[in-house]
């Protein structure tokens, strides 16, 4: 089951994804980041892909975009 990341988790993800967990070929080690955050690697990968701006992940922009999308999708009750 997919669970949303809190803002603090996103800040930690930003810090961990900087240059701490790089593989030998220069790619990010998603599994190591996921273990540190105690989340599944697909959750981390999905978050990075969805909210990556330019070349780096931004926790603030990610959180802002998440709430904008939630606000947009909020279904309103129809009164008759």
Buried (B, 14 or more C-beta within 10 A) or exposed (E): EEEEBEEEBBBBBBEBBEEEBEEEEEEBBBBBBBEBBEBBBEBBBEBBEEBBEEEEBBBEEBBEBBEEEEEEEEEEEEEE
